[in-house]
Amino acid sequence: MDLKKLIRDIPDFPEDGILFRDITTLLKNPEGLTHSVDLLCDKVKDLDFDLVLGPESRGFIFGVPVAYKLKKGFIPIRKPGKLPYKTHKQSYELEYGKNTLEIHSDAIEVGQKVIIIDDLLATGGTLKAMVDLIAKLGGEVVMIACLIELIDLKGRELLKDINVETLLKY
């Protein structure tokens, strides 16, 4: 299945000069969604890890079914003010701005191995912020697996010490 055919390009969103890869067209396609989750599971199923982490909101879309299929727990990483318990914060730069992520302070135990599932690797800022949060809690990132990679934005360079797998490259 050619997943790229299920992804819509939207020019100048959210700002002029940005070509947005819209996955909502893939998500509404039952075969495309199932195939995407299955491929992500295939990337990580043979790894030794304890938890799946995913960022709000599209990381939830792919991370939860991966965790479910592989019988692992899922840890949400959210925008500020969304988690009800004590949190650790990490700020980072986006392709077109700045943001902050939070994780519950007790989400990961020291020494636990985790994978991160997300929809997109662009500049690597969001994923690097998650890696830093996981390190603050004493966890170890075993792999990052994403649906899409925007190669020209060189996000892999920011994550050079981590095993990164992506399904589609643009």
Rosetta constraint file for C-alpha pairs under 8 A:
AtomPair CA 1 CA 32 HARMONIC 7.67 0.50
AtomPair CA 1 CA 35 HARMONIC 7.83 0.50
AtomPair CA 2 CA 6 HARMONIC 7.56 0.50
AtomPair CA 3 CA 7 HARMONIC 6.93 0.50
AtomPair CA 3 CA 26 HARMONIC 7.35 0.50
AtomPair CA 3 CA 32 HARMONIC 6.45 0.50
AtomPair CA 3 CA 36 HARMONIC 7.76 0.50
AtomPair CA 3 CA 168 HARMONIC 7.87 0.50
AtomPair CA 4 CA 168 HARMONIC 7.28 0.50
AtomPair CA 6 CA 23 HARMONIC 7.51 0.50
AtomPair CA 6 CA 25 HARMONIC 5.78 0.50
AtomPair CA 6 CA 26 HARMONIC 4.77 0.50
AtomPair CA 6 CA 29 HARMONIC 7.77 0.50
AtomPair CA 6 CA 32 HARMONIC 7.22 0.50
AtomPair CA 7 CA 21 HARMONIC 6.41 0.50
AtomPair CA 7 CA 22 HARMONIC 5.71 0.50
AtomPair CA 7 CA 23 HARMONIC 5.20 0.50
AtomPair CA 7 CA 24 HARMONIC 7.49 0.50
AtomPair CA 7 CA 25 HARMONIC 5.78 0.50
AtomPair CA 7 CA 26 HARMONIC 5.65 0.50
AtomPair CA 8 CA 21 HARMONIC 5.95 0.50
AtomPair CA 8 CA 22 HARMONIC 4.99 0.50
AtomPair CA 8 CA 23 HARMONIC 6.74 0.50
AtomPair CA 8 CA 25 HARMONIC 6.52 0.50
AtomPair CA 9 CA 19 HARMONIC 6.55 0.50
AtomPair CA 9 CA 20 HARMONIC 5.78 0.50
AtomPair CA 9 CA 21 HARMONIC 4.95 0.50
AtomPair CA 9 CA 22 HARMONIC 6.01 0.50
AtomPair CA 10 CA 19 HARMONIC 5.75 0.50
AtomPair CA 10 CA 20 HARMONIC 5.01 0.50
AtomPair CA 10 CA 21 HARMONIC 6.47 0.50
AtomPair CA 10 CA 22 HARMONIC 6.81 0.50
AtomPair CA 11 CA 16 HARMONIC 7.66 0.50
AtomPair CA 11 CA 17 HARMONIC 7.17 0.50
AtomPair CA 11 CA 18 HARMONIC 6.16 0.50
AtomPair CA 11 CA 19 HARMONIC 4.45 0.50
AtomPair CA 11 CA 20 HARMONIC 6.13 0.50
AtomPair CA 12 CA 16 HARMONIC 4.11 0.50
AtomPair CA 12 CA 17 HARMONIC 5.11 0.50
AtomPair CA 12 CA 18 HARMONIC 4.84 0.50
AtomPair CA 12 CA 19 HARMONIC 5.81 0.50
AtomPair CA 12 CA 20 HARMONIC 7.34 0.50
AtomPair CA 13 CA 17 HARMONIC 7.73 0.50
AtomPair CA 13 CA 18 HARMONIC 5.63 0.50
AtomPair CA 13 CA 19 HARMONIC 6.40 0.50
AtomPair CA 13 CA 20 HARMONIC 5.76 0.50
AtomPair CA 14 CA 18 HARMONIC 6.81 0.50
AtomPair CA 14 CA 20 HARMONIC 7.48 0.50
AtomPair CA 15 CA 96 HARMONIC 7.65 0.50
AtomPair CA 23 CA 27 HARMONIC 6.19 0.50
AtomPair CA 24 CA 28 HARMONIC 6.25 0.50
AtomPair CA 25 CA 29 HARMONIC 6.69 0.50
AtomPair CA 26 CA 32 HARMONIC 5.64 0.50
AtomPair CA 26 CA 33 HARMONIC 6.15 0.50
AtomPair CA 27 CA 32 HARMONIC 6.88 0.50
AtomPair CA 27 CA 33 HARMONIC 5.20 0.50
AtomPair CA 28 CA 33 HARMONIC 7.30 0.50
AtomPair CA 29 CA 33 HARMONIC 6.05 0.50
AtomPair CA 30 CA 34 HARMONIC 6.07 0.50
AtomPair CA 31 CA 35 HARMONIC 5.89 0.50
AtomPair CA 32 CA 36 HARMONIC 6.03 0.50
AtomPair CA 33 CA 37 HARMONIC 6.30 0.50
AtomPair CA 34 CA 38 HARMONIC 6.09 0.50
AtomPair CA 35 CA 39 HARMONIC 6.08 0.50
AtomPair CA 36 CA 40 HARMONIC 6.28 0.50
AtomPair CA 36 CA 147 HARMONIC 7.26 0.50
AtomPair CA 37 CA 41 HARMONIC 6.16 0.50
AtomPair CA 37 CA 62 HARMONIC 6.34 0.50
AtomPair CA 37 CA 65 HARMONIC 6.86 0.50
AtomPair CA 37 CA 66 HARMONIC 6.36 0.50
AtomPair CA 38 CA 42 HARMONIC 6.18 0.50
AtomPair CA 38 CA 66 HARMONIC 7.86 0.50
AtomPair CA 39 CA 43 HARMONIC 6.41 0.50
AtomPair CA 39 CA 167 HARMONIC 7.51 0.50
AtomPair CA 40 CA 44 HARMONIC 6.74 0.50
AtomPair CA 40 CA 66 HARMONIC 7.12 0.50
AtomPair CA 40 CA 145 HARMONIC 6.67 0.50
AtomPair CA 40 CA 146 HARMONIC 7.53 0.50
AtomPair CA 40 CA 147 HARMONIC 7.53 0.50
AtomPair CA 40 CA 167 HARMONIC 7.62 0.50
AtomPair CA 41 CA 45 HARMONIC 5.54 0.50
AtomPair CA 41 CA 66 HARMONIC 5.74 0.50
AtomPair CA 41 CA 69 HARMONIC 7.64 0.50
AtomPair CA 41 CA 70 HARMONIC 7.43 0.50
AtomPair CA 42 CA 46 HARMONIC 7.87 0.50
AtomPair CA 43 CA 145 HARMONIC 7.27 0.50
AtomPair CA 43 CA 165 HARMONIC 7.25 0.50
AtomPair CA 44 CA 115 HARMONIC 7.92 0.50
AtomPair CA 44 CA 143 HARMONIC 7.59 0.50
AtomPair CA 44 CA 145 HARMONIC 7.78 0.50
AtomPair CA 45 CA 70 HARMONIC 6.90 0.50
AtomPair CA 47 CA 142 HARMONIC 7.72 0.50
AtomPair CA 48 CA 113 HARMONIC 7.36 0.50
AtomPair CA 48 CA 142 HARMONIC 7.87 0.50
AtomPair CA 49 CA 112 HARMONIC 7.41 0.50
AtomPair CA 49 CA 113 HARMONIC 4.66 0.50
AtomPair CA 49 CA 114 HARMONIC 5.31 0.50
AtomPair CA 49 CA 115 HARMONIC 6.88 0.50
AtomPair CA 49 CA 142 HARMONIC 6.97 0.50
AtomPair CA 50 CA 72 HARMONIC 6.40 0.50
AtomPair CA 50 CA 73 HARMONIC 7.27 0.50
AtomPair CA 50 CA 112 HARMONIC 6.16 0.50
AtomPair CA 50 CA 113 HARMONIC 5.31 0.50
AtomPair CA 50 CA 114 HARMONIC 5.70 0.50
AtomPair CA 51 CA 67 HARMONIC 7.50 0.50
AtomPair CA 51 CA 72 HARMONIC 5.56 0.50
AtomPair CA 51 CA 73 HARMONIC 5.06 0.50
AtomPair CA 51 CA 74 HARMONIC 5.87 0.50
AtomPair CA 51 CA 75 HARMONIC 7.11 0.50
AtomPair CA 51 CA 112 HARMONIC 7.74 0.50
AtomPair CA 51 CA 113 HARMONIC 6.73 0.50
AtomPair CA 51 CA 114 HARMONIC 4.80 0.50
AtomPair CA 51 CA 115 HARMONIC 6.50 0.50
AtomPair CA 52 CA 63 HARMONIC 6.46 0.50
AtomPair CA 52 CA 64 HARMONIC 7.77 0.50
AtomPair CA 52 CA 66 HARMONIC 7.73 0.50
AtomPair CA 52 CA 67 HARMONIC 5.86 0.50
AtomPair CA 52 CA 72 HARMONIC 6.69 0.50
AtomPair CA 52 CA 73 HARMONIC 6.17 0.50
AtomPair CA 52 CA 74 HARMONIC 4.82 0.50
AtomPair CA 52 CA 75 HARMONIC 6.23 0.50
AtomPair CA 52 CA 114 HARMONIC 5.74 0.50
AtomPair CA 52 CA 115 HARMONIC 5.08 0.50
AtomPair CA 52 CA 116 HARMONIC 5.86 0.50
AtomPair CA 52 CA 117 HARMONIC 6.96 0.50
AtomPair CA 53 CA 59 HARMONIC 7.87 0.50
AtomPair CA 53 CA 63 HARMONIC 6.63 0.50
AtomPair CA 53 CA 74 HARMONIC 5.68 0.50
AtomPair CA 53 CA 75 HARMONIC 4.71 0.50
AtomPair CA 53 CA 76 HARMONIC 5.92 0.50
AtomPair CA 53 CA 77 HARMONIC 6.98 0.50
AtomPair CA 53 CA 114 HARMONIC 6.93 0.50
AtomPair CA 53 CA 115 HARMONIC 6.15 0.50
AtomPair CA 53 CA 116 HARMONIC 4.75 0.50
AtomPair CA 53 CA 117 HARMONIC 6.23 0.50
AtomPair CA 54 CA 58 HARMONIC 7.87 0.50
AtomPair CA 54 CA 59 HARMONIC 4.28 0.50
AtomPair CA 54 CA 60 HARMONIC 5.39 0.50
AtomPair CA 54 CA 62 HARMONIC 7.88 0.50
AtomPair CA 54 CA 63 HARMONIC 5.49 0.50
AtomPair CA 54 CA 64 HARMONIC 7.93 0.50
AtomPair CA 54 CA 74 HARMONIC 7.60 0.50
AtomPair CA 54 CA 75 HARMONIC 6.60 0.50
AtomPair CA 54 CA 76 HARMONIC 5.44 0.50
AtomPair CA 54 CA 77 HARMONIC 5.94 0.50
AtomPair CA 54 CA 116 HARMONIC 5.71 0.50
AtomPair CA 54 CA 117 HARMONIC 5.24 0.50
AtomPair CA 54 CA 118 HARMONIC 5.92 0.50
AtomPair CA 55 CA 59 HARMONIC 4.65 0.50
AtomPair CA 55 CA 60 HARMONIC 6.27 0.50
AtomPair CA 55 CA 76 HARMONIC 5.97 0.50
AtomPair CA 55 CA 77 HARMONIC 4.53 0.50
AtomPair CA 55 CA 78 HARMONIC 5.92 0.50
AtomPair CA 55 CA 117 HARMONIC 7.94 0.50
AtomPair CA 55 CA 118 HARMONIC 6.76 0.50
AtomPair CA 56 CA 60 HARMONIC 6.02 0.50
AtomPair CA 56 CA 76 HARMONIC 6.96 0.50
AtomPair CA 56 CA 77 HARMONIC 6.09 0.50
AtomPair CA 56 CA 78 HARMONIC 5.11 0.50
AtomPair CA 56 CA 79 HARMONIC 6.91 0.50
AtomPair CA 57 CA 61 HARMONIC 6.87 0.50
AtomPair CA 57 CA 78 HARMONIC 7.88 0.50
AtomPair CA 58 CA 62 HARMONIC 6.72 0.50
AtomPair CA 58 CA 118 HARMONIC 6.48 0.50
AtomPair CA 58 CA 119 HARMONIC 5.96 0.50
AtomPair CA 59 CA 63 HARMONIC 5.51 0.50
AtomPair CA 59 CA 117 HARMONIC 5.81 0.50
AtomPair CA 59 CA 118 HARMONIC 4.12 0.50
AtomPair CA 59 CA 119 HARMONIC 5.91 0.50
AtomPair CA 60 CA 64 HARMONIC 5.65 0.50
AtomPair CA 60 CA 76 HARMONIC 7.02 0.50
AtomPair CA 60 CA 118 HARMONIC 7.69 0.50
AtomPair CA 61 CA 65 HARMONIC 7.35 0.50
AtomPair CA 62 CA 66 HARMONIC 6.44 0.50
AtomPair CA 62 CA 117 HARMONIC 6.63 0.50
AtomPair CA 62 CA 118 HARMONIC 6.63 0.50
AtomPair CA 62 CA 119 HARMONIC 7.16 0.50
AtomPair CA 63 CA 67 HARMONIC 6.12 0.50
AtomPair CA 63 CA 74 HARMONIC 7.19 0.50
AtomPair CA 63 CA 116 HARMONIC 7.69 0.50
AtomPair CA 63 CA 117 HARMONIC 5.19 0.50
AtomPair CA 63 CA 118 HARMONIC 6.90 0.50
AtomPair CA 64 CA 68 HARMONIC 6.07 0.50
AtomPair CA 64 CA 74 HARMONIC 6.19 0.50
AtomPair CA 65 CA 69 HARMONIC 6.02 0.50
AtomPair CA 66 CA 70 HARMONIC 6.13 0.50
AtomPair CA 67 CA 71 HARMONIC 5.72 0.50
AtomPair CA 67 CA 72 HARMONIC 4.73 0.50
AtomPair CA 67 CA 73 HARMONIC 5.95 0.50
AtomPair CA 67 CA 74 HARMONIC 5.97 0.50
AtomPair CA 68 CA 72 HARMONIC 6.33 0.50
AtomPair CA 68 CA 73 HARMONIC 7.67 0.50
AtomPair CA 75 CA 107 HARMONIC 6.68 0.50
AtomPair CA 76 CA 103 HARMONIC 7.08 0.50
AtomPair CA 77 CA 101 HARMONIC 6.49 0.50
AtomPair CA 77 CA 102 HARMONIC 5.74 0.50
AtomPair CA 77 CA 103 HARMONIC 5.11 0.50
AtomPair CA 77 CA 130 HARMONIC 7.69 0.50
AtomPair CA 78 CA 82 HARMONIC 6.33 0.50
AtomPair CA 78 CA 83 HARMONIC 6.98 0.50
AtomPair CA 78 CA 101 HARMONIC 5.51 0.50
AtomPair CA 78 CA 102 HARMONIC 5.29 0.50
AtomPair CA 78 CA 103 HARMONIC 6.61 0.50
AtomPair CA 79 CA 100 HARMONIC 6.25 0.50
AtomPair CA 79 CA 101 HARMONIC 4.93 0.50
AtomPair CA 79 CA 102 HARMONIC 6.04 0.50
AtomPair CA 80 CA 89 HARMONIC 7.85 0.50
AtomPair CA 80 CA 100 HARMONIC 6.46 0.50
AtomPair CA 80 CA 101 HARMONIC 6.08 0.50
AtomPair CA 80 CA 102 HARMONIC 5.93 0.50
AtomPair CA 83 CA 87 HARMONIC 7.44 0.50
AtomPair CA 83 CA 102 HARMONIC 7.57 0.50
AtomPair CA 83 CA 103 HARMONIC 7.47 0.50
AtomPair CA 83 CA 104 HARMONIC 6.97 0.50
AtomPair CA 85 CA 104 HARMONIC 6.20 0.50
AtomPair CA 85 CA 105 HARMONIC 7.78 0.50
AtomPair CA 86 CA 104 HARMONIC 5.75 0.50
AtomPair CA 86 CA 105 HARMONIC 5.65 0.50
AtomPair CA 87 CA 102 HARMONIC 5.95 0.50
AtomPair CA 87 CA 103 HARMONIC 5.30 0.50
AtomPair CA 87 CA 104 HARMONIC 4.31 0.50
AtomPair CA 87 CA 105 HARMONIC 4.73 0.50
AtomPair CA 88 CA 102 HARMONIC 5.52 0.50
AtomPair CA 88 CA 103 HARMONIC 5.54 0.50
AtomPair CA 88 CA 104 HARMONIC 6.42 0.50
AtomPair CA 88 CA 105 HARMONIC 5.73 0.50
AtomPair CA 88 CA 133 HARMONIC 6.90 0.50
AtomPair CA 88 CA 136 HARMONIC 7.99 0.50
AtomPair CA 89 CA 100 HARMONIC 6.71 0.50
AtomPair CA 89 CA 101 HARMONIC 5.65 0.50
AtomPair CA 89 CA 102 HARMONIC 4.53 0.50
AtomPair CA 89 CA 103 HARMONIC 6.83 0.50
AtomPair CA 89 CA 133 HARMONIC 7.11 0.50
AtomPair CA 90 CA 100 HARMONIC 5.51 0.50
AtomPair CA 90 CA 101 HARMONIC 5.38 0.50
AtomPair CA 90 CA 102 HARMONIC 6.54 0.50
AtomPair CA 90 CA 129 HARMONIC 5.77 0.50
AtomPair CA 90 CA 130 HARMONIC 7.68 0.50
AtomPair CA 90 CA 132 HARMONIC 7.37 0.50
AtomPair CA 90 CA 133 HARMONIC 6.46 0.50
AtomPair CA 91 CA 98 HARMONIC 7.36 0.50
AtomPair CA 91 CA 99 HARMONIC 5.72 0.50
AtomPair CA 91 CA 100 HARMONIC 4.06 0.50
AtomPair CA 91 CA 101 HARMONIC 6.35 0.50
AtomPair CA 91 CA 129 HARMONIC 6.73 0.50
AtomPair CA 92 CA 98 HARMONIC 5.83 0.50
AtomPair CA 92 CA 99 HARMONIC 5.62 0.50
AtomPair CA 92 CA 100 HARMONIC 6.11 0.50
AtomPair CA 92 CA 125 HARMONIC 5.64 0.50
AtomPair CA 92 CA 126 HARMONIC 6.45 0.50
AtomPair CA 92 CA 129 HARMONIC 6.09 0.50
AtomPair CA 93 CA 97 HARMONIC 5.94 0.50
AtomPair CA 93 CA 98 HARMONIC 4.40 0.50
AtomPair CA 93 CA 99 HARMONIC 6.37 0.50
AtomPair CA 93 CA 125 HARMONIC 5.55 0.50
AtomPair CA 93 CA 126 HARMONIC 7.45 0.50
AtomPair CA 94 CA 98 HARMONIC 5.31 0.50
AtomPair CA 94 CA 99 HARMONIC 6.99 0.50
AtomPair CA 94 CA 123 HARMONIC 6.90 0.50
AtomPair CA 94 CA 125 HARMONIC 5.96 0.50
AtomPair CA 94 CA 126 HARMONIC 7.05 0.50
AtomPair CA 95 CA 122 HARMONIC 7.28 0.50
AtomPair CA 95 CA 123 HARMONIC 6.09 0.50
AtomPair CA 101 CA 129 HARMONIC 7.29 0.50
AtomPair CA 101 CA 130 HARMONIC 7.55 0.50
AtomPair CA 102 CA 133 HARMONIC 7.84 0.50
AtomPair CA 103 CA 107 HARMONIC 6.90 0.50
AtomPair CA 103 CA 133 HARMONIC 7.19 0.50
AtomPair CA 105 CA 137 HARMONIC 7.06 0.50
AtomPair CA 106 CA 137 HARMONIC 7.77 0.50
AtomPair CA 108 CA 112 HARMONIC 6.50 0.50
AtomPair CA 108 CA 134 HARMONIC 7.37 0.50
AtomPair CA 108 CA 137 HARMONIC 6.13 0.50
AtomPair CA 108 CA 138 HARMONIC 7.38 0.50
AtomPair CA 108 CA 139 HARMONIC 6.26 0.50
AtomPair CA 109 CA 137 HARMONIC 6.79 0.50
AtomPair CA 109 CA 138 HARMONIC 6.65 0.50
AtomPair CA 109 CA 139 HARMONIC 6.60 0.50
AtomPair CA 110 CA 137 HARMONIC 6.32 0.50
AtomPair CA 110 CA 138 HARMONIC 4.25 0.50
AtomPair CA 110 CA 139 HARMONIC 5.45 0.50
AtomPair CA 111 CA 138 HARMONIC 5.86 0.50
AtomPair CA 111 CA 139 HARMONIC 5.13 0.50
AtomPair CA 111 CA 140 HARMONIC 6.55 0.50
AtomPair CA 112 CA 138 HARMONIC 7.48 0.50
AtomPair CA 112 CA 139 HARMONIC 4.96 0.50
AtomPair CA 112 CA 140 HARMONIC 6.23 0.50
AtomPair CA 113 CA 139 HARMONIC 5.88 0.50
AtomPair CA 113 CA 140 HARMONIC 4.79 0.50
AtomPair CA 113 CA 141 HARMONIC 5.95 0.50
AtomPair CA 113 CA 142 HARMONIC 6.20 0.50
AtomPair CA 114 CA 139 HARMONIC 7.01 0.50
AtomPair CA 114 CA 140 HARMONIC 6.04 0.50
AtomPair CA 114 CA 141 HARMONIC 4.99 0.50
AtomPair CA 114 CA 142 HARMONIC 5.78 0.50
AtomPair CA 114 CA 143 HARMONIC 7.41 0.50
AtomPair CA 115 CA 141 HARMONIC 5.68 0.50
AtomPair CA 115 CA 142 HARMONIC 5.54 0.50
AtomPair CA 115 CA 143 HARMONIC 4.97 0.50
AtomPair CA 115 CA 144 HARMONIC 5.71 0.50
AtomPair CA 115 CA 145 HARMONIC 7.56 0.50
AtomPair CA 116 CA 141 HARMONIC 7.38 0.50
AtomPair CA 116 CA 143 HARMONIC 6.48 0.50
AtomPair CA 116 CA 144 HARMONIC 4.69 0.50
AtomPair CA 116 CA 145 HARMONIC 6.27 0.50
AtomPair CA 117 CA 144 HARMONIC 6.02 0.50
AtomPair CA 117 CA 145 HARMONIC 5.06 0.50
AtomPair CA 117 CA 146 HARMONIC 5.77 0.50
AtomPair CA 118 CA 144 HARMONIC 7.88 0.50
AtomPair CA 118 CA 145 HARMONIC 6.57 0.50
AtomPair CA 118 CA 146 HARMONIC 4.84 0.50
AtomPair CA 118 CA 147 HARMONIC 6.79 0.50
AtomPair CA 119 CA 146 HARMONIC 5.05 0.50
AtomPair CA 119 CA 147 HARMONIC 4.73 0.50
AtomPair CA 119 CA 148 HARMONIC 5.98 0.50
AtomPair CA 120 CA 146 HARMONIC 5.55 0.50
AtomPair CA 120 CA 147 HARMONIC 5.98 0.50
AtomPair CA 120 CA 148 HARMONIC 4.75 0.50
AtomPair CA 120 CA 149 HARMONIC 5.77 0.50
AtomPair CA 120 CA 150 HARMONIC 7.69 0.50
AtomPair CA 121 CA 127 HARMONIC 7.52 0.50
AtomPair CA 121 CA 146 HARMONIC 6.48 0.50
AtomPair CA 121 CA 148 HARMONIC 6.21 0.50
AtomPair CA 121 CA 149 HARMONIC 4.66 0.50
AtomPair CA 121 CA 150 HARMONIC 6.29 0.50
AtomPair CA 121 CA 155 HARMONIC 6.20 0.50
AtomPair CA 121 CA 156 HARMONIC 7.93 0.50
AtomPair CA 121 CA 166 HARMONIC 7.98 0.50
AtomPair CA 122 CA 149 HARMONIC 6.10 0.50
AtomPair CA 122 CA 150 HARMONIC 5.12 0.50
AtomPair CA 122 CA 151 HARMONIC 7.32 0.50
AtomPair CA 122 CA 153 HARMONIC 5.58 0.50
AtomPair CA 122 CA 154 HARMONIC 7.05 0.50
AtomPair CA 122 CA 155 HARMONIC 5.38 0.50
AtomPair CA 123 CA 153 HARMONIC 5.08 0.50
AtomPair CA 123 CA 154 HARMONIC 5.90 0.50
AtomPair CA 123 CA 155 HARMONIC 4.08 0.50
AtomPair CA 123 CA 156 HARMONIC 7.87 0.50
AtomPair CA 123 CA 158 HARMONIC 7.75 0.50
AtomPair CA 124 CA 128 HARMONIC 5.90 0.50
AtomPair CA 124 CA 154 HARMONIC 7.55 0.50
AtomPair CA 124 CA 155 HARMONIC 3.98 0.50
AtomPair CA 124 CA 156 HARMONIC 6.58 0.50
AtomPair CA 124 CA 157 HARMONIC 7.95 0.50
AtomPair CA 124 CA 158 HARMONIC 5.93 0.50
AtomPair CA 124 CA 159 HARMONIC 6.86 0.50
AtomPair CA 125 CA 129 HARMONIC 6.11 0.50
AtomPair CA 125 CA 155 HARMONIC 7.43 0.50
AtomPair CA 125 CA 158 HARMONIC 7.58 0.50
AtomPair CA 126 CA 130 HARMONIC 6.41 0.50
AtomPair CA 127 CA 131 HARMONIC 6.25 0.50
AtomPair CA 127 CA 159 HARMONIC 7.95 0.50
AtomPair CA 128 CA 132 HARMONIC 6.17 0.50
AtomPair CA 128 CA 158 HARMONIC 6.96 0.50
AtomPair CA 128 CA 159 HARMONIC 6.53 0.50
AtomPair CA 129 CA 133 HARMONIC 6.23 0.50
AtomPair CA 130 CA 134 HARMONIC 6.16 0.50
AtomPair CA 131 CA 135 HARMONIC 6.21 0.50
AtomPair CA 131 CA 141 HARMONIC 6.72 0.50
AtomPair CA 132 CA 136 HARMONIC 6.24 0.50
AtomPair CA 133 CA 137 HARMONIC 6.61 0.50
AtomPair CA 134 CA 138 HARMONIC 6.40 0.50
AtomPair CA 134 CA 139 HARMONIC 5.14 0.50
AtomPair CA 134 CA 140 HARMONIC 6.78 0.50
AtomPair CA 134 CA 141 HARMONIC 7.34 0.50
AtomPair CA 135 CA 139 HARMONIC 5.33 0.50
AtomPair CA 135 CA 140 HARMONIC 6.54 0.50
AtomPair CA 141 CA 162 HARMONIC 7.36 0.50
AtomPair CA 142 CA 162 HARMONIC 7.27 0.50
AtomPair CA 142 CA 163 HARMONIC 6.89 0.50
AtomPair CA 143 CA 162 HARMONIC 6.41 0.50
AtomPair CA 143 CA 163 HARMONIC 4.90 0.50
AtomPair CA 143 CA 164 HARMONIC 5.81 0.50
AtomPair CA 143 CA 165 HARMONIC 7.53 0.50
AtomPair CA 144 CA 162 HARMONIC 7.40 0.50
AtomPair CA 144 CA 163 HARMONIC 6.33 0.50
AtomPair CA 144 CA 164 HARMONIC 4.76 0.50
AtomPair CA 144 CA 165 HARMONIC 6.24 0.50
AtomPair CA 145 CA 164 HARMONIC 5.89 0.50
AtomPair CA 145 CA 165 HARMONIC 4.76 0.50
AtomPair CA 145 CA 166 HARMONIC 5.62 0.50
AtomPair CA 146 CA 164 HARMONIC 7.93 0.50
AtomPair CA 146 CA 165 HARMONIC 6.40 0.50
AtomPair CA 146 CA 166 HARMONIC 4.71 0.50
AtomPair CA 146 CA 167 HARMONIC 6.58 0.50
AtomPair CA 147 CA 166 HARMONIC 5.51 0.50
AtomPair CA 147 CA 167 HARMONIC 4.98 0.50
AtomPair CA 147 CA 168 HARMONIC 6.07 0.50
AtomPair CA 148 CA 166 HARMONIC 5.87 0.50
AtomPair CA 148 CA 167 HARMONIC 5.99 0.50
AtomPair CA 148 CA 168 HARMONIC 4.71 0.50
AtomPair CA 148 CA 169 HARMONIC 5.84 0.50
AtomPair CA 148 CA 170 HARMONIC 7.44 0.50
AtomPair CA 149 CA 166 HARMONIC 6.11 0.50
AtomPair CA 149 CA 167 HARMONIC 7.72 0.50
AtomPair CA 149 CA 168 HARMONIC 6.12 0.50
AtomPair CA 149 CA 169 HARMONIC 4.79 0.50
AtomPair CA 149 CA 170 HARMONIC 6.19 0.50
AtomPair CA 150 CA 154 HARMONIC 7.46 0.50
AtomPair CA 150 CA 155 HARMONIC 7.88 0.50
AtomPair CA 150 CA 169 HARMONIC 6.04 0.50
AtomPair CA 150 CA 170 HARMONIC 4.99 0.50
AtomPair CA 151 CA 155 HARMONIC 7.35 0.50
AtomPair CA 151 CA 169 HARMONIC 6.48 0.50
AtomPair CA 151 CA 170 HARMONIC 6.05 0.50
AtomPair CA 154 CA 158 HARMONIC 7.65 0.50
AtomPair CA 155 CA 159 HARMONIC 6.77 0.50
AtomPair CA 156 CA 160 HARMONIC 5.76 0.50
AtomPair CA 156 CA 164 HARMONIC 7.44 0.50
AtomPair CA 159 CA 164 HARMONIC 7.77 0.50
